[in-house]
Each structure stands twice: as C-alpha cells, then as structure tokens.
Amino acid sequence: MKIAPYVLVASAVALSVTASAIPAFLKRAGNQAAAFACLFNYFAGRGLSDTCSMTIATDFGIVTSGSLSDLTIDLTSSADPLSFTWSSTGLTLGLLSIPGVNFEVTEAKSRNILNDNNIDIARFETPSAPATQIGASMKTTIGQSPLIVYTDKQAQFSAFVGDLITNSSLTFFLKSSGDVTVRVTIPASYTLPFGVPSTSITVNGVGCSSSYTMAGINLNINNSNGLQFKSLSDHTVDRTTGAFSLTLTIILKNPSQLYLNLGDLTLDTMDGAGVAVGTTLLQAVNLVPGDNTITAIVTSSAAASATLYKRVTTMGDTWTLTGAAGTGSKNTVVAAALVSLKAMITIPALNVD
C-alpha cells in the first residue's frame, strides 16, 4: 500500500503534544511538519485553509541559510519618519526540500524586518524580482527599497550603521514574509494515480528568517591602512594668527562589499600627541568596495595652529579622526553612528612652497 508523504507528515503533527508543552526547538519541527503538509496539499490542488495560511506564515525553517553578495545603503535622506534606500544585487537563500514535491522558485518579493542584536530596528518591502534556483540554492535581488527606521529605535539603527563602518564584520537578521512563485511537479508515485504535472503556483505569506554575515569597512584605530594620504591640493595660512586650512586628497579603503553613501562628514582631529587641533571635513563620502578617493579639508583651531602647521610642513604627523562630539553629519543617524569612529591617518611632511 502506497502512503503519500503528506499523510505521514500530517500524522506526525497529530502525534505531537500541545504547543505549550513543546520546547522551542521542537516547536519549530512541529510547525515545519504542519507547514509541509499544508504546502503539499496546496500544490496538489487541495487549497490552502485559513489554518494552513497561518501555519506557513510562521518561520517553519524553509530557509536554511542566507547570504548577500553586496549591500547598498543611501544614508543621506532627511525624511521624517526616517527612511533610507537599500538594495542588493545578490541575495542567496538555502532552501529545505518538501517531501514529495519538486519545486523551483521563479519569482519572489517580501516584507522584512531588520533585526540587530535581537532588536527589531527597521522594516522594508522588496519589489517583485525574478529568481533562479539550482538544487537547494535560490538566488534573487533586493531592488531599491525604502528602509524605514522604527521611531523608537533610531539609536539602535545608528549603532548598526556605526558597526558597518568600524567593524571588520557584522551579523544581522532578516525576518521575512515572502510571496513566491514556484514551478511545482509532484510525481505520480506521491499522488496516485496521476501525480501533478509541472505547473506555476504562487504562495503568499511564507514565513522565514536567516542571519547574514557581511564584512564591514573596518575603519578603526587598529587599522593603520584604512585612511591614506595621497596629495596636497591647496592650502591657506594666516601669517598673523597661524590659522590654516589644508585641502588634501586621501584614500579610504573599503575591504567590504558595502556601498555606503554617507554624505559630508566632519570629524574632530587630534595630533600625534593626542591634542585636539581642529576638524577635518570629508566631502561627499559615497563608499564603494576598494579604494575611495575623498577630498578632506583640514581646518586648524586657533590654539594649535602655529605649532601644527610647522610640524606638518617639516616633519609630518599622525592624526586621529573621531566623531566623538556626535556632530559629524547633518543627518542625525549618521552623526550618532560616527560617535564610535576613531581612525588614524599619517600625513607626511607637506611641501607648501
């Protein structure tokens, strides 16, 4: 006697104890069995009940892993409530197989919550995008989507951005509800006597979640190569007060696959002895992977001007740039993110003749 897999799955659900008595790791397995039974019946043309719609809306483990080949975030918006644009050209998900079903995801869109350090900090919806699937690996894209920061989680979102800038890597979570179009085939051996021929079916509200680990920009005090001097393009000096301004071209190295548009950044500047000597304006910081050429305008403070100018034009110096004052950007999210920034740059003896 042939017993269809969906019957076995349903039986497993019936034999389980009540949800309140199941430890968390077993609840997931129970939900998974019920969800597989629901999907099998749906794919076999038996419809999707309200109960089944609720079952597949939970995270029943259909996604086993997630990765992003790149991530683009534009943080220059001043929208109220806070909303930024983000996208990715390469989202890859590992998928579980469903007993008795051959399926291939061909299109997907989703509603998502960004979770960092176990706190939901923002949400976004992706437009519908084509998907390809080879074996258990599905690939798609995240089209440009508004990333809406929860009003009471601005500080946590700033910390997330700060970690992207200063850390060598970062792990975060996406909790999602997806609408997917799948091409489904059910062999005759699983739904006697005829099976289900290849057909395209849309399933709405599929719950899933995954962690994502990405390399960060790693701009911090321990990375001596993060900022590099390239050239001096202009300078002015007040011979009476000693106040000066230097326009430098510097290189900011981005070892990650992050595309991060931060806009203008104003950083407090300390000399090699740790004395505050002025500010450095980094103009139009729009980072891409690799070397980024940036214009930096250094403006000295009155107290440090004479000695600092002499030092950088005769011996050079190593400066520390920080966002400690929390005023490094007109954008409040970016300004708060920069509080954790501390980076070094070595300035050689400048030829100002």
C-alpha positions as CSV (number, residue, x, y, z in Angstrom):
1,M,0.0,0.0,0.0
2,K,1.4,3.4,-1.0
3,I,1.2,6.1,1.7
4,A,1.6,9.7,0.4
5,P,4.2,11.8,2.2
6,Y,1.7,14.4,3.2
7,V,-0.2,11.8,5.1
8,L,2.9,10.8,7.0
9,V,3.6,14.4,7.8
10,A,0.1,15.1,9.0
11,S,0.3,12.0,11.2
12,A,3.5,13.3,12.8
13,V,1.7,16.5,13.6
14,A,-1.2,14.7,15.1
15,L,1.1,12.7,17.4
16,S,2.8,15.7,18.7
17,V,1.9,17.1,22.1
18,T,0.3,20.6,22.6
19,A,2.4,23.6,21.6
20,S,2.6,24.9,25.1
21,A,4.4,21.8,26.3
22,I,7.0,21.7,23.5
23,P,10.4,23.2,24.0
24,A,11.3,26.0,21.4
25,F,13.5,23.8,19.3
26,L,10.7,21.2,18.9
27,K,8.0,23.8,18.2
28,R,9.9,24.7,15.0
29,A,9.9,21.0,14.0
30,G,6.2,20.7,14.7
31,N,5.4,23.8,12.7
32,Q,7.6,22.5,9.9
33,A,5.7,19.2,9.6
34,A,2.4,21.0,9.6
35,A,3.6,23.5,7.1
36,F,4.9,20.8,4.8
37,A,1.6,19.0,4.9
38,C,-0.2,22.3,4.1
39,L,2.1,23.1,1.1
40,F,1.9,19.5,-0.2
41,N,-1.9,19.7,-0.2
42,Y,-1.9,23.2,-1.8
43,F,0.5,22.1,-4.5
44,A,-1.7,19.0,-5.1
45,G,-4.7,21.3,-5.8
46,R,-6.4,20.8,-2.4
47,G,-6.5,24.5,-1.5
48,L,-5.0,26.4,1.4
49,S,-7.2,26.7,4.5
50,D,-7.1,29.7,6.9
51,T,-5.3,27.5,9.4
52,C,-2.7,26.5,6.9
53,S,-2.2,30.1,5.9
54,M,-1.4,30.9,9.5
55,T,0.9,27.8,9.7
56,I,3.1,28.8,6.8
57,A,3.2,32.4,8.0
58,T,5.4,31.3,10.9
59,D,9.1,30.6,10.4
60,F,9.0,26.9,9.8
61,G,12.6,26.6,8.7
62,I,12.1,26.5,4.9
63,V,15.2,28.9,4.6
64,T,18.3,27.2,6.0
65,S,20.8,30.0,5.2
66,G,21.2,33.4,3.7
67,S,23.9,35.5,2.2
68,L,24.3,38.9,0.5
69,S,27.0,39.4,-2.2
70,D,26.7,43.1,-1.7
71,L,24.6,45.7,0.1
72,T,23.9,49.3,-0.9
73,I,22.6,51.8,1.7
74,D,22.0,55.5,1.0
75,L,22.0,57.3,4.3
76,T,21.7,60.9,3.0
77,S,18.0,61.1,3.3
78,S,16.4,63.6,5.8
79,A,12.9,62.1,5.5
80,D,10.7,62.1,8.5
81,P,10.0,59.5,9.7
82,L,13.5,58.2,9.0
83,S,13.7,56.3,5.7
84,F,16.7,55.3,3.7
85,T,17.2,53.4,0.5
86,W,18.8,50.0,0.4
87,S,19.3,47.2,-2.2
88,S,21.4,44.2,-3.1
89,T,22.3,42.6,-6.5
90,G,22.8,39.2,-4.9
91,L,20.6,37.5,-2.3
92,T,21.1,33.8,-1.9
93,L,18.9,31.5,0.2
94,G,19.4,27.9,1.1
95,L,16.1,26.1,1.0
96,L,14.8,22.8,2.5
97,S,13.2,20.3,0.3
98,I,9.5,19.5,0.7
99,P,8.8,15.7,0.8
100,G,7.1,14.5,-2.3
101,V,7.5,17.8,-4.2
102,N,9.9,19.1,-6.8
103,F,9.8,22.9,-6.8
104,E,11.7,25.8,-8.2
105,V,11.3,29.4,-7.1
106,T,11.0,31.7,-10.2
107,E,9.9,35.0,-8.6
108,A,9.8,36.5,-5.2
109,K,9.0,39.6,-3.2
110,S,8.9,40.0,0.6
111,R,8.1,42.1,3.6
112,N,11.1,42.2,6.0
113,I,12.2,43.3,9.5
114,L,15.8,44.1,10.1
115,N,17.0,42.8,13.5
116,D,20.3,43.6,15.1
117,N,21.4,42.4,18.5
118,N,17.9,40.8,19.0
119,I,16.2,44.1,18.5
120,D,13.9,44.9,15.5
121,I,15.2,48.3,14.3
122,A,13.7,48.8,10.8
123,R,11.5,47.4,8.1
124,F,11.4,47.3,4.3
125,E,9.4,45.7,1.4
126,T,11.1,44.4,-1.7
127,P,9.6,44.7,-5.2
128,S,8.9,41.6,-7.1
129,A,12.1,40.2,-8.7
130,P,13.0,37.2,-10.8
131,A,14.6,34.2,-9.0
132,T,16.7,31.3,-10.1
133,Q,17.1,28.1,-8.2
134,I,19.7,25.3,-8.6
135,G,19.2,22.4,-6.2
136,A,18.6,23.9,-2.8
137,S,20.1,27.3,-3.6
138,M,17.8,30.2,-4.7
139,K,19.2,33.5,-6.0
140,T,17.4,36.8,-6.4
141,T,17.9,40.5,-5.8
142,I,16.7,43.2,-3.5
143,G,15.5,46.1,-5.6
144,Q,15.8,49.6,-4.3
145,S,13.6,49.6,-1.2
146,P,12.7,52.2,1.4
147,L,14.3,51.1,4.7
148,I,12.0,52.6,7.4
149,V,13.6,53.0,10.8
150,Y,11.3,52.4,13.8
151,T,10.8,55.8,15.5
152,D,11.9,54.5,18.9
153,K,14.9,52.5,17.5
154,Q,16.9,55.3,16.0
155,A,19.8,54.9,18.5
156,Q,19.9,51.1,17.7
157,F,19.9,51.8,14.0
158,S,22.8,54.3,14.4
159,A,24.7,51.7,16.3
160,F,24.1,49.2,13.4
161,V,25.5,51.8,10.9
162,G,28.4,52.5,13.2
163,D,29.2,48.8,13.2
164,L,29.1,48.6,9.4
165,I,31.7,51.4,9.3
166,T,34.0,50.4,12.1
167,N,33.9,46.6,12.4
168,S,35.6,44.0,10.3
169,S,32.4,42.0,10.1
170,L,28.8,42.2,11.2
171,T,26.0,39.7,11.6
172,F,22.3,40.7,11.5
173,F,19.0,39.0,10.9
174,L,16.1,39.5,8.5
175,K,12.7,38.2,9.5
176,S,10.6,37.9,6.4
177,S,7.2,37.1,4.9
178,G,7.6,36.2,1.3
179,D,5.3,35.9,-1.7
180,V,6.9,33.4,-4.1
181,T,6.0,31.9,-7.5
182,V,7.2,28.3,-7.8
183,R,7.2,25.8,-10.6
184,V,5.9,22.6,-9.0
185,T,6.0,19.0,-10.0
186,I,4.6,16.1,-7.9
187,P,5.5,12.6,-9.2
188,A,2.6,10.1,-9.7
189,S,4.1,7.9,-7.0
190,Y,3.2,10.5,-4.4
191,T,-0.3,11.4,-5.6
192,L,-1.8,8.3,-7.2
193,P,-2.8,7.7,-9.8
194,F,-1.7,10.6,-12.0
195,G,0.6,12.9,-10.0
196,V,0.7,16.7,-10.6
197,P,2.3,17.9,-13.8
198,S,4.7,20.8,-13.8
199,T,2.7,24.0,-13.1
200,S,3.4,27.5,-11.8
201,I,1.8,28.4,-8.4
202,T,2.0,31.5,-6.2
203,V,2.2,31.1,-2.5
204,N,1.7,34.2,-0.4
205,G,2.9,34.9,3.2
206,V,5.6,32.3,3.6
207,G,7.4,33.0,6.9
208,C,11.2,32.7,7.1
209,S,14.2,34.2,8.7
210,S,18.0,34.0,8.4
211,S,21.2,35.5,9.7
212,Y,23.5,37.4,7.3
213,T,27.2,38.0,8.0
214,M,29.0,40.6,5.9
215,A,32.5,42.1,6.0
216,G,32.5,45.7,7.4
217,I,34.5,48.7,6.3
218,N,36.8,48.2,9.3
219,L,37.7,51.9,9.7
220,N,39.1,52.0,13.2
221,I,42.1,52.9,15.3
222,N,43.7,49.4,14.8
223,N,43.6,49.6,11.0
224,S,46.5,51.8,10.2
225,N,45.8,51.5,6.4
226,G,42.2,52.5,6.5
227,L,43.0,56.1,5.6
228,Q,45.9,57.0,3.4
229,F,47.3,60.4,2.4
230,K,47.6,60.9,-1.4
231,S,48.3,64.6,-2.1
232,L,48.0,68.2,-1.0
233,S,46.0,70.2,-3.5
234,D,45.6,73.6,-1.7
235,H,46.4,75.4,1.5
236,T,45.8,78.8,3.1
237,V,47.5,80.2,6.2
238,D,47.1,83.4,8.2
239,R,50.6,84.7,8.9
240,T,49.3,86.7,11.8
241,T,47.4,84.1,13.8
242,G,48.8,80.9,12.2
243,A,45.4,79.6,11.4
244,F,45.4,77.4,8.3
245,S,43.4,75.2,6.0
246,L,44.7,72.2,4.1
247,T,42.8,70.6,1.2
248,L,44.0,67.0,0.9
249,T,43.2,64.1,-1.3
250,I,43.1,60.9,0.7
251,I,42.2,57.3,0.1
252,L,39.6,55.5,2.2
253,K,40.0,51.7,1.8
254,N,36.8,49.7,1.8
255,P,37.5,45.9,2.0
256,S,33.8,45.0,2.2
257,Q,31.1,44.7,-0.4
258,L,29.2,47.6,1.1
259,Y,28.2,50.6,-0.9
260,L,27.6,53.3,1.7
261,N,26.5,56.8,0.9
262,L,27.2,59.0,4.0
263,G,27.4,62.5,2.6
264,D,29.7,65.1,4.1
265,L,31.4,64.1,7.4
266,T,33.1,66.5,9.8
267,L,35.5,64.8,12.2
268,D,37.3,66.1,15.3
269,T,41.1,65.9,14.6
270,M,43.9,65.2,17.1
271,D,47.6,65.4,16.5
272,G,50.1,62.7,17.3
273,A,50.3,63.8,20.9
274,G,46.5,63.4,21.3
275,V,45.9,67.2,21.4
276,A,42.7,68.5,19.6
277,V,43.9,70.6,16.7
278,G,40.8,71.3,14.6
279,T,38.4,69.5,12.3
280,T,38.6,67.5,9.1
281,L,35.7,67.7,6.6
282,L,35.4,64.6,4.4
283,Q,33.4,65.8,1.4
284,A,30.6,63.7,-0.3
285,V,31.6,60.3,1.2
286,N,30.0,57.7,-1.1
287,L,31.9,54.5,-0.5
288,V,32.2,51.6,-2.9
289,P,34.3,48.5,-2.5
290,G,38.0,49.1,-2.9
291,D,39.9,52.4,-2.8
292,N,37.8,55.6,-2.5
293,T,39.3,58.9,-3.3
294,I,38.0,61.6,-1.0
295,T,38.6,65.4,-0.6
296,A,39.5,66.2,3.0
297,I,39.6,69.8,4.2
298,V,41.5,70.3,7.5
299,T,40.8,73.5,9.4
300,S,43.0,74.2,12.4
301,S,41.9,75.5,15.8
302,A,43.5,78.8,16.8
303,A,45.3,77.4,19.8
304,A,47.1,74.7,17.9
305,S,47.7,76.4,14.5
306,A,51.3,77.7,14.7
307,T,52.9,74.5,16.1
308,L,50.8,72.1,14.0
309,Y,51.4,74.0,10.7
310,K,55.2,73.9,11.4
311,R,55.1,70.2,12.2
312,V,53.1,69.1,9.2
313,T,55.2,71.2,6.8
314,T,58.6,70.0,8.2
315,M,58.2,66.5,9.8
316,G,54.7,65.3,9.1
317,D,52.4,63.9,11.8
318,T,49.9,61.1,12.5
319,W,46.4,62.3,13.2
320,T,43.4,60.7,14.8
321,L,40.0,61.5,13.4
322,T,36.9,60.9,15.6
323,G,33.2,61.6,15.6
324,A,33.1,61.7,19.3
325,A,31.2,65.0,19.5
326,G,28.2,63.5,17.7
327,T,28.1,66.4,15.3
328,G,29.9,64.8,12.4
329,S,26.9,64.9,10.0
330,K,23.8,66.9,9.3
331,N,22.0,63.6,9.4
332,T,21.3,62.6,13.0
333,V,21.5,58.9,12.3
334,V,25.0,59.2,10.7
335,A,26.2,61.7,13.4
336,A,25.3,59.2,16.1
337,A,26.9,56.4,14.2
338,L,30.2,58.3,14.0
339,V,30.5,58.5,17.8
340,S,32.2,55.1,17.7
341,L,34.6,56.1,14.9
342,K,38.3,56.6,15.6
343,A,40.6,56.3,12.7
344,M,44.3,57.2,12.0
345,I,46.0,58.9,9.0
346,T,49.7,59.6,8.6
347,I,50.4,63.0,7.0
348,P,54.0,63.2,5.5
349,A,55.9,66.5,5.6
350,L,53.9,68.7,3.2
351,N,55.6,70.8,0.6
352,V,53.8,74.1,0.7
353,D,56.2,76.2,-1.4
